[in-house]
């Protein structure tokens, strides 16, 4: 293809070129995702109590759809991979609490 040049997205931080997130930025993302997961655990528990006919998978699916909507509306800046990780952490926390049935 004529005129094609590969592009690399780099940022200069403290005199070094960095691709992707720094360790500090990655930890901040992890911390925010973990915090959201821990906030969703009691929310999922409450939703299950309010809707006893919903299975755990159904409840988690509805909560995940709500998270997806917040992201789509631009309210939250979370990647699809982060959402998958968050929902996995919610499931893991519920299992640790004995809330998975």
MODELLER restraints for C-alpha pairs under 7 A, 6 or more apart:
rsr = mdl.restraints
at = mdl.atoms
rsr.add(forms.Gaussian(group=physical.xy_distance, feature=features.Distance(at['CA:9:A'], at['CA:19:A']), mean=6.34, stdev=0.5))
rsr.add(forms.Gaussian(group=physical.xy_distance, feature=features.Distance(at['CA:10:A'], at['CA:17:A']), mean=5.87, stdev=0.5))
rsr.add(forms.Gaussian(group=physical.xy_distance, feature=features.Distance(at['CA:10:A'], at['CA:18:A']), mean=5.36, stdev=0.5))
rsr.add(forms.Gaussian(group=physical.xy_distance, feature=features.Distance(at['CA:10:A'], at['CA:19:A']), mean=4.76, stdev=0.5))
rsr.add(forms.Gaussian(group=physical.xy_distance, feature=features.Distance(at['CA:11:A'], at['CA:17:A']), mean=5.35, stdev=0.5))
rsr.add(forms.Gaussian(group=physical.xy_distance, feature=features.Distance(at['CA:11:A'], at['CA:18:A']), mean=5.17, stdev=0.5))
rsr.add(forms.Gaussian(group=physical.xy_distance, feature=features.Distance(at['CA:11:A'], at['CA:19:A']), mean=6.51, stdev=0.5))
rsr.add(forms.Gaussian(group=physical.xy_distance, feature=features.Distance(at['CA:12:A'], at['CA:18:A']), mean=6.13, stdev=0.5))
rsr.add(forms.Gaussian(group=physical.xy_distance, feature=features.Distance(at['CA:33:A'], at['CA:82:A']), mean=6.96, stdev=0.5))
rsr.add(forms.Gaussian(group=physical.xy_distance, feature=features.Distance(at['CA:33:A'], at['CA:86:A']), mean=6.05, stdev=0.5))
rsr.add(forms.Gaussian(group=physical.xy_distance, feature=features.Distance(at['CA:34:A'], at['CA:86:A']), mean=6.84, stdev=0.5))
rsr.add(forms.Gaussian(group=physical.xy_distance, feature=features.Distance(at['CA:37:A'], at['CA:86:A']), mean=5.23, stdev=0.5))
rsr.add(forms.Gaussian(group=physical.xy_distance, feature=features.Distance(at['CA:37:A'], at['CA:87:A']), mean=6.88, stdev=0.5))
rsr.add(forms.Gaussian(group=physical.xy_distance, feature=features.Distance(at['CA:37:A'], at['CA:89:A']), mean=6.11, stdev=0.5))
rsr.add(forms.Gaussian(group=physical.xy_distance, feature=features.Distance(at['CA:37:A'], at['CA:90:A']), mean=5.37, stdev=0.5))
rsr.add(forms.Gaussian(group=physical.xy_distance, feature=features.Distance(at['CA:38:A'], at['CA:90:A']), mean=6.88, stdev=0.5))
rsr.add(forms.Gaussian(group=physical.xy_distance, feature=features.Distance(at['CA:40:A'], at['CA:90:A']), mean=6.70, stdev=0.5))
rsr.add(forms.Gaussian(group=physical.xy_distance, feature=features.Distance(at['CA:41:A'], at['CA:90:A']), mean=5.60, stdev=0.5))
rsr.add(forms.Gaussian(group=physical.xy_distance, feature=features.Distance(at['CA:41:A'], at['CA:93:A']), mean=6.97, stdev=0.5))
rsr.add(forms.Gaussian(group=physical.xy_distance, feature=features.Distance(at['CA:41:A'], at['CA:94:A']), mean=6.59, stdev=0.5))
rsr.add(forms.Gaussian(group=physical.xy_distance, feature=features.Distance(at['CA:44:A'], at['CA:59:A']), mean=6.79, stdev=0.5))
rsr.add(forms.Gaussian(group=physical.xy_distance, feature=features.Distance(at['CA:48:A'], at['CA:54:A']), mean=6.54, stdev=0.5))
rsr.add(forms.Gaussian(group=physical.xy_distance, feature=features.Distance(at['CA:48:A'], at['CA:59:A']), mean=6.65, stdev=0.5))
rsr.add(forms.Gaussian(group=physical.xy_distance, feature=features.Distance(at['CA:56:A'], at['CA:100:A']), mean=6.84, stdev=0.5))
rsr.add(forms.Gaussian(group=physical.xy_distance, feature=features.Distance(at['CA:56:A'], at['CA:101:A']), mean=6.87, stdev=0.5))
rsr.add(forms.Gaussian(group=physical.xy_distance, feature=features.Distance(at['CA:70:A'], at['CA:76:A']), mean=5.67, stdev=0.5))
rsr.add(forms.Gaussian(group=physical.xy_distance, feature=features.Distance(at['CA:71:A'], at['CA:77:A']), mean=6.06, stdev=0.5))
rsr.add(forms.Gaussian(group=physical.xy_distance, feature=features.Distance(at['CA:71:A'], at['CA:78:A']), mean=6.42, stdev=0.5))
rsr.add(forms.Gaussian(group=physical.xy_distance, feature=features.Distance(at['CA:94:A'], at['CA:100:A']), mean=5.70, stdev=0.5))
